């Protein structure tokens, strides 16, 4: 079974990857810094959830391109 993520997290991650694709990579740590720079996130937990989902989206996009 997969993890269930709130729609807020998914929407924020998808919009950021769409608008700023060059700022995100397959590394969680880099994505965490990028999310902090681009958004004003209410807590560390939400920031980490968004960064984790962006990491997943970037990895999926690279697999689709191959």
C-alpha positions as CSV (number, residue, x, y, z in Angstrom):
1,X,0.0,0.0,0.0
2,X,1.1,3.5,-0.7
3,X,1.1,6.6,1.5
4,X,-1.9,8.8,1.4
5,X,-1.0,12.5,1.1
6,X,-3.2,15.5,1.6
7,X,-4.4,17.3,-1.5
8,X,-2.7,20.5,-0.2
9,X,0.7,18.7,-0.4
10,X,0.1,17.3,-3.9
11,X,-1.2,20.5,-5.3
12,X,1.7,22.6,-4.0
13,X,4.3,20.1,-5.2
14,X,2.8,19.7,-8.7
15,X,2.5,23.5,-9.1
16,X,6.1,24.1,-8.1
17,X,7.5,21.4,-10.3
18,X,5.5,22.8,-13.2
19,X,6.6,26.4,-12.6
20,X,10.2,25.8,-11.5
21,X,11.4,22.4,-12.9
22,X,15.1,23.4,-12.9
23,X,15.1,24.0,-9.1
24,X,14.2,20.4,-8.2
25,X,16.2,17.2,-8.5
26,X,16.1,13.6,-7.3
27,X,17.7,14.6,-4.0
28,X,15.4,15.2,-1.0
29,X,17.8,17.6,0.7
30,X,18.0,19.9,-2.3
31,X,14.3,19.9,-2.8
32,X,13.8,20.7,0.9
33,X,15.8,23.9,0.5
34,X,14.0,24.8,-2.7
35,X,10.6,24.4,-1.1
36,X,11.7,26.6,1.8
37,X,12.9,29.3,-0.6
38,X,9.8,29.2,-2.8
39,X,7.0,28.8,-0.2
40,X,6.2,30.1,3.2
41,X,5.4,26.8,4.8
42,X,3.7,26.7,8.2
43,X,5.8,23.8,9.7
44,X,8.8,21.6,9.0
45,X,6.6,18.5,8.7
46,X,4.5,20.1,5.8
47,X,7.7,21.3,4.1
48,X,9.2,17.8,4.3
49,X,6.0,16.3,2.9
50,X,6.0,18.7,0.0
51,X,9.7,18.1,-0.7
52,X,9.3,14.4,-0.6
53,X,6.4,14.5,-3.0
54,X,8.4,16.7,-5.4
55,X,11.2,14.2,-5.3
56,X,8.8,11.5,-6.2
57,X,7.4,13.6,-9.1
58,X,10.8,14.3,-10.5
59,X,11.8,10.7,-10.4
60,X,8.6,9.7,-12.2
61,X,9.1,12.3,-14.9
62,X,12.6,11.0,-15.6
63,X,11.4,7.4,-15.9
64,X,8.7,8.5,-18.3
65,X,11.2,10.3,-20.5
66,X,13.4,7.2,-20.9
